[in-house]
Amino acid sequence: MKVINTALCSFGMSGWVFHAPFLHVHPGFNLYGVWERTKNLAREKYPAVKTFRTLEELLADDNIELVIVNTPSVTHFDYAKQVIHAGKHLIVEKPFTATVAQAEELISLVKNLPAGRQGKKVKLSVYQNRRYDSDYKTVKKILDEGWLGKIVDAEIHYDRFVPELSYKTHKETPTPAVGCLYDLGSHLIDQALQLFGMPISVFADITINRPGSRVDDYFDLKLFYPNHRVTLKSSYYVREALPGYIFHGTKGSFIKAKTDVQETYLQAGKTPGGAEWGREPDREKGLLHTEKDGKVIKEYISSLQGNYGEYYDGIYAALREDKDVPVSAEEGMKVIKVIESAIISNREKKVVDL
């Protein structure tokens, strides 16, 4: 197995929680370097890692094959352009970019960039780890197997109870690509598009509820499809959460709490892997109430196993076997298209066609 030397552009929460642990345990990757301006947190955790003080220094290292742009959202576009020009493969954290125009420019840049010294074109992927949550994977399986018939109404939530402002200044500064819609909305919109495709129009209610906040912390999006509706909701003032997934179809319903355990495990410092990684407790089973062959079925369904490492399995296959990346830049751009349209809808108080 030819190892992929990989570098992170930061070692904040996304670096030490969502990326470094999986790169560390995956036999196809070597966590080669991390860009840290002043600290050495990555080296304390992973002594073999190389610390870079500037992005230019990182990109000049010919040993690095893959770069993960996991810096504040407002920087994604600029840093991604620099990585592409350096001829390195890249993963860009969600939200992909602030605007569709920026996404289109990055996609065009990758397509038109000449092949590198090894004759390979740069590959670009967007990091959407919530596709690998146990709850979402279970919902997708229920829909794919047709248990609910044709979907009539669907609702997906990503709620929190965090009334205090974040200590991370960049998350509370009203700059492009900042706020709940870009942050948590990127996950919900991506899941909706994976399940149902691109909607024909959107209506949005986006607001600020926390005292002193200058960025949105609540949204309620209505995605319109030819024969059904999808509601996406998030709020920072939900102490008692509703189910994360509420799906109603012509045959029945599926209700599922948002209960993937991976983030909790990772924040506690657990190492990914093993038979129990990403397994929800039995008490979090989703409720399926439907019918099949004239028989009514009402039972609790065990969740599939979640594993963010599957994303990196896909990245390895893309770089070493020339497969498609697990989440394409085009898919990332569609998410931003919905966000841009939602912002227009909220501002003009009208349904916006996509």
C-alpha positions in Angstrom: 0.0 0.0 0.0 1.6 3.3 -1.2 1.1 5.8 1.7 -0.3 9.3 1.0 1.6 12.0 2.8 -1.1 14.4 4.1 -1.0 17.8 5.7 -3.6 19.7 7.7 -4.0 23.5 7.4 -4.9 23.8 11.0 -5.1 21.9 14.2 -8.3 23.3 15.7 -11.3 21.1 16.5 -11.8 19.8 13.0 -8.1 18.9 12.8 -7.7 17.1 16.1 -11.2 15.6 16.2 -12.4 14.9 12.6 -9.2 14.4 10.5 -6.0 13.6 12.4 -7.4 10.5 14.2 -8.6 8.9 11.0 -5.4 9.8 9.1 -3.4 8.4 12.0 -5.1 4.9 12.0 -5.6 4.5 8.3 -2.8 2.4 6.7 -3.0 4.3 3.5 -2.2 7.7 5.0 0.6 9.4 6.8 -0.2 12.5 8.9 3.0 14.2 7.6 2.5 17.8 8.5 0.3 20.5 10.1 0.3 24.3 9.6 0.4 25.9 13.1 1.4 29.5 13.2 2.8 29.6 16.8 1.8 26.4 18.7 3.0 22.8 18.5 -0.2 21.0 19.5 -0.1 18.5 16.7 3.4 17.4 17.5 2.5 16.9 21.2 -0.2 14.5 20.0 1.7 13.0 17.1 5.4 13.4 17.7 6.4 12.4 14.1 4.4 15.2 12.5 6.2 18.1 10.8 5.1 21.6 11.9 4.8 24.4 9.3 4.6 28.1 10.2 3.2 29.3 6.9 1.1 27.9 4.1 3.8 28.7 1.6 6.3 26.6 3.5 3.8 23.7 3.6 3.0 23.9 -0.1 6.7 24.0 -1.0 7.3 20.6 0.6 7.4 18.1 -2.3 6.7 15.2 0.1 3.1 16.3 0.6 0.6 14.8 -1.8 -2.7 15.7 -0.1 -3.7 18.9 1.7 -6.8 19.4 3.9 -8.1 22.9 4.0 -9.8 22.9 7.4 -9.3 26.6 8.3 -12.1 29.1 9.0 -14.7 29.1 6.3 -14.0 32.6 5.0 -10.4 31.4 4.0 -11.5 28.2 2.1 -11.5 29.8 -1.3 -8.2 31.6 -1.1 -6.3 28.7 0.5 -7.8 26.1 -1.8 -6.7 28.2 -4.9 -3.1 28.2 -3.5 -3.2 24.4 -2.9 -4.5 23.8 -6.5 -1.8 26.0 -8.0 0.8 24.0 -6.0 -0.4 20.9 -7.8 -1.5 19.0 -4.7 -4.7 17.1 -4.2 -7.0 18.7 -1.7 -10.0 18.2 0.6 -11.9 21.4 1.6 -13.9 21.3 4.8 -17.6 22.3 4.6 -18.9 24.8 3.7 -17.0 24.4 0.4 -16.9 28.1 -0.4 -18.9 31.3 0.4 -20.4 31.6 -3.0 -21.3 29.6 -6.1 -19.0 31.8 -8.1 -16.0 30.8 -5.9 -16.9 27.1 -6.2 -17.2 27.4 -10.0 -13.7 29.0 -10.1 -12.1 26.3 -8.1 -13.8 23.6 -10.2 -12.6 25.3 -13.4 -9.1 25.7 -12.0 -8.8 22.0 -11.2 -10.2 21.0 -14.7 -7.9 23.3 -16.6 -4.7 22.8 -14.6 -2.1 20.7 -16.4 -1.2 17.3 -15.1 1.6 17.3 -12.5 5.0 15.8 -12.7 3.7 12.3 -12.2 1.1 12.8 -15.0 -1.8 13.0 -12.6 -4.5 15.7 -12.4 -5.3 17.4 -9.1 -8.3 15.9 -7.3 -10.6 18.0 -5.2 -13.2 16.8 -2.6 -15.4 18.4 -0.1 -15.4 16.9 3.4 -19.0 15.9 4.3 -18.5 13.5 7.2 -22.2 13.5 8.2 -22.9 11.2 5.2 -21.1 8.6 7.4 -23.2 9.1 10.5 -25.1 6.0 11.8 -28.4 7.8 11.9 -28.2 9.2 8.4 -27.0 5.9 6.9 -30.0 4.2 8.6 -32.5 6.7 7.2 -31.0 6.3 3.7 -31.2 2.5 3.9 -34.9 2.7 4.8 -35.6 5.1 1.9 -33.5 3.1 -0.6 -35.4 -0.1 0.3 -38.7 1.6 -0.3 -40.2 0.9 3.1 -42.1 4.3 3.2 -43.4 4.3 -0.4 -43.2 7.7 -2.1 -42.1 10.4 0.4 -44.7 13.1 1.0 -43.0 15.1 3.8 -39.6 14.9 5.4 -38.0 16.9 8.1 -34.3 16.9 9.2 -33.0 18.7 12.3 -29.6 19.6 13.6 -30.3 21.4 16.9 -28.1 22.4 19.9 -28.4 24.2 23.2 -25.6 26.7 23.1 -27.0 30.1 24.0 -23.5 31.5 24.8 -21.4 33.0 22.0 -18.4 30.9 20.8 -15.0 31.7 22.1 -13.8 31.3 18.5 -13.9 34.9 17.1 -14.1 33.8 13.5 -17.3 31.9 14.2 -19.1 35.0 15.6 -17.7 37.6 13.1 -20.2 38.4 10.3 -17.9 37.5 7.4 -18.7 35.4 4.3 -19.6 31.8 4.9 -20.1 32.3 8.6 -23.2 31.5 10.7 -25.5 28.5 11.4 -26.8 28.2 7.9 -23.3 27.7 6.4 -22.1 25.7 9.4 -24.8 23.2 10.3 -26.9 23.9 7.2 -24.2 22.5 5.0 -24.7 19.1 6.6 -28.5 19.1 6.4 -28.6 20.4 2.8 -26.0 17.9 1.7 -28.1 15.0 3.2 -31.3 16.3 1.6 -29.6 16.5 -1.8 -28.2 13.0 -1.4 -31.6 11.6 -0.5 -33.8 13.6 -2.9 -31.7 15.5 -5.4 -31.8 19.2 -6.1 -35.1 20.9 -5.2 -37.0 23.2 -7.6 -37.2 26.1 -5.1 -36.6 27.1 -1.6 -38.2 29.3 1.1 -36.1 30.3 4.1 -36.5 31.9 7.6 -33.1 32.8 9.0 -32.6 34.8 12.1 -30.5 35.6 15.2 -31.8 34.7 18.7 -28.8 34.9 21.0 -28.2 38.2 22.8 -25.2 39.9 21.3 -24.8 37.6 18.4 -24.1 39.1 15.0 -24.4 35.8 13.0 -27.5 33.7 12.3 -28.2 30.9 14.9 -31.5 29.7 13.6 -32.9 28.7 10.2 -36.0 27.0 8.9 -35.7 26.0 5.2 -38.5 24.6 3.1 -37.2 22.7 0.0 -39.9 22.2 -2.7 -39.8 19.1 -4.9 -42.4 18.2 -7.5 -44.3 15.8 -5.2 -43.1 16.4 -1.7 -41.5 18.9 0.7 -38.4 18.8 2.8 -37.9 20.9 5.9 -34.5 21.6 7.3 -34.2 23.2 10.8 -31.5 24.2 13.2 -31.5 26.3 16.4 -29.0 27.0 19.1 -31.9 27.2 21.7 -33.1 23.6 21.7 -32.6 22.0 25.1 -35.0 19.1 24.5 -34.5 18.1 20.9 -37.1 16.7 18.5 -36.1 13.6 16.4 -33.4 14.4 13.9 -35.3 12.6 11.1 -39.0 12.6 10.6 -40.1 11.0 7.3 -43.6 10.3 6.1 -44.5 8.4 2.9 -47.5 6.9 1.2 -46.9 3.6 3.0 -45.6 4.7 6.4 -43.3 6.7 8.6 -39.8 6.5 10.0 -38.8 8.5 13.1 -35.2 8.6 14.1 -33.3 10.6 16.8 -30.0 12.2 15.8 -27.7 10.0 17.8 -24.4 9.3 16.0 -21.8 8.7 18.7 -18.6 9.4 16.8 -18.1 13.0 17.6 -18.6 12.3 21.3 -16.0 9.5 21.1 -13.5 11.6 19.3 -13.8 14.6 21.6 -13.2 12.2 24.5 -9.9 11.2 22.8 -11.0 7.7 21.7 -9.1 6.2 18.8 -11.3 5.2 15.8 -11.6 1.6 14.9 -12.8 -1.7 16.3 -16.1 -3.6 16.1 -18.0 -1.2 18.3 -16.8 2.1 16.7 -19.8 4.2 15.5 -22.4 1.8 17.0 -25.4 3.6 18.6 -26.9 2.1 21.8 -30.0 0.0 21.3 -32.2 2.6 23.1 -31.7 5.0 20.1 -33.3 2.7 17.5 -35.5 4.4 14.9 -39.3 3.7 14.8 -40.6 2.2 11.5 -44.4 2.2 11.2 -45.4 1.0 7.7 -46.9 -1.9 5.8 -45.7 -4.6 3.5 -47.8 -7.1 1.5 -50.9 -5.9 3.3 -49.4 -6.4 6.8 -48.9 -3.5 9.2 -45.4 -3.3 10.6 -44.5 -1.2 13.7 -41.0 -2.0 15.0 -37.8 -0.4 16.2 -34.9 -0.6 13.7 -31.3 -1.0 14.7 -29.0 1.6 13.2 -26.2 0.9 10.8 -22.7 1.5 12.0 -21.2 4.9 11.5 -17.6 5.5 10.4 -16.0 8.7 9.2 -13.1 6.6 8.2 -15.1 5.4 5.1 -14.6 8.9 3.7 -10.9 8.4 3.8 -11.3 4.9 2.3 -12.9 6.8 -0.7 -10.1 9.4 -0.9 -7.5 6.7 -0.9 -9.3 4.8 -3.8 -9.6 8.1 -5.6 -5.9 8.9 -5.4 -4.4 5.4 -5.8 -7.0 3.7 -8.0 -8.3 6.8 -9.9 -11.8 6.4 -8.6 -14.2 9.3 -8.1 -13.8 11.2 -4.9 -16.4 10.4 -2.3 -17.8 13.9 -2.2 -17.3 15.9 -5.4 -16.7 19.7 -5.7 -19.9 19.8 -7.9 -21.9 18.4 -5.0 -20.3 20.9 -2.6 -21.3 23.7 -5.0 -24.9 22.6 -5.1 -25.1 23.0 -1.3 -23.8 26.5 -1.6 -26.4 27.2 -4.4 -29.1 26.3 -1.9 -27.6 28.4 0.8 -27.3 31.4 -1.5 -30.9 31.0 -2.6 -32.0 30.7 1.0 -30.3 33.9 1.9 -32.1 35.7 -1.0 -35.4 34.1 0.1 -35.0 35.3 3.7 -34.0 38.8 2.6 -36.8 39.2 0.1 -39.4 37.1 1.9 -40.3 35.0 -1.1 -39.9 31.5 -2.6 -36.7 31.5 -4.8 -36.5 29.2 -7.8 -33.3 27.2 -8.1 
